[in-house]
Amino acid sequence: MTALVLRPAAVADLTEVHAHYHGLVDGLDDRFVVALDELFARLTEFPRSAPLVAGYRDVRRAVVRGFPYVVFYRHQPDRIDVLRILHAARSDADRPPGEPLR
């Protein structure tokens, strides 16, 4: 199985999302983490299952099931680098901010 690495920006995104959901509805933060874990499990098993982001040769965009969030990641030979976890309604959710076009 492929290793999964959360880059610092993705860790910050996850912390922000978890804090946002924590007080909204009891257990919503935990349900988000479960949905994210399920997505991560699928990506480690099928790393090329999500579509490539237009304009990037190696960045993919996967949707967190049941939540309006997307995960940008790069599949490396030995790991998956999770770049960002962004709300799908953000204007920049169609491409990972800070990532150069390739």
N, C-alpha and C positions, 0 to 999 in steps of 0.2 A: 504494500500500500504506500502511496505517496505521502510524504510529510506535508503539513500545512503550516505556513509561517504568516503571522499577522504583522505587517509592517507598522511602524509607529503611528502613521496617520490613521490606519484602520483600527488600532487599539484606541486611539482618541475618539474616533467615530463611535465605536462600540460602547465606550464609557458614556458618551453623550446620549446615545439612544437608550441605553439601559436606565440612566438617570431620568430621562424624559418619561419613559413608560412606568417607572417605579411607582409614582404616585397617582397615575391616572385611574387604573382599574386594578383591583387586587389580583395579583398573579400575572398581569400582562407582561411585565418585564421577564418573568420566568418563561412564559410562552414564547416570547421573542427569542430568548436564548435557545430554547428547544428547537424552534424553527431554523435558527441559524446553524445549530449543530447538525441538523438533518441535511441542510444544504451543504455544509462542509463535508459531511460523510459522502454525499453523492459526488461532490467534486473530487474528492480523493480517489474515489473508485472510477469515475468517468470525467477526467479533467478537461476533456474537450467537448463536454456536453452543452456548454453555454455558447452563445454566438459571440463572434469577434466584434469588437467595437470598431465602427467605421473610422478609418484613418489610422488605425493601429494594427500592426502586423501580428502582435502577440498578446494583446490585452482582451480579456473576455468579460462579459457582463451577465451575471446571474441574478435572478429575482428570488428574494426570500419569500417562500410560500406563506400566504396569509397576512403578510405585512407589506406596506408600501416602501420597501427598501431594496436596493440593489447592491450587489457585491462586485467590485472590480478586482480581477485577479490576473496573474500571469502564471502560466504553466511552464515551469522549468523542468529539465530532465530529472532532477532529484527531489523537487518540491513544488508546492503551489504557494506563490507569494500573494497574499491578500493585500491589495493596495488601499482600497477605500470601502466603506460601507455607508452609502448615502441614501437619503430619502428620495424616492423616485420623482417627486414633484419639484425638486431643486432644478434650477435652470441648467446646472452643470452635470446632471445625473446621466447624461448621454455620453459623457467621457470623463475619465478620471482626472480631476484637477491636479495641476502640477506635473502631469506626465507629458513628456514631449511626444509630438507626432513622429511616427517612424514609418 
